[in-house]
Amino acid sequence: MRAKSSISEIDAQIEKLREKRRSILAKANERFARAAAKAGLAELDIPDNELDAIFEEIAGRFRIGAKKPSGASA
C-alpha cells in the first residue's frame, strides 16, 4: 500500500494541475480568438454586453442536454 503523500508532494501536484489548467485555458482562448478573427468579429464595433449575450446563445446551442428547437427549420 502506498504511503501517505506529504504536504509538499500534494502542493506540487496542485501546482502542476494549476499549470495544466492555465495551458488548457490559453489554448481554448487562442482557438476562440482565431475563430472570431476569421469570422471578422474583431473588425466590428460590438459592445461587450451584446457580445457576451451572443456567445451565451451560441454556447446554449452546444451544451449537453440543451433542448433543440422543435421546428423543422432552425
C-alpha positions, 0 to 999 in steps of 0.5 A: 500500500502506498504511503501517505503523500506529504504536504509538499508532494500534494502542493506540487501536484496542485501546482502542476494541475494549476499549470495544466489548467492555465495551458488548457485555458490559453489554448481554448482562448487562442482557438476562440480568438482565431475563430472570431478573427476569421469570422471578422468579429474583431473588425466590428464595433460590438459592445461587450454586453451584446457580445457576451449575450451572443456567445451565451446563445451560441454556447446554449446551442452546444451544451449537453442536454440543451433542448433543440428547437422543435421546428423543422427549420432552425 
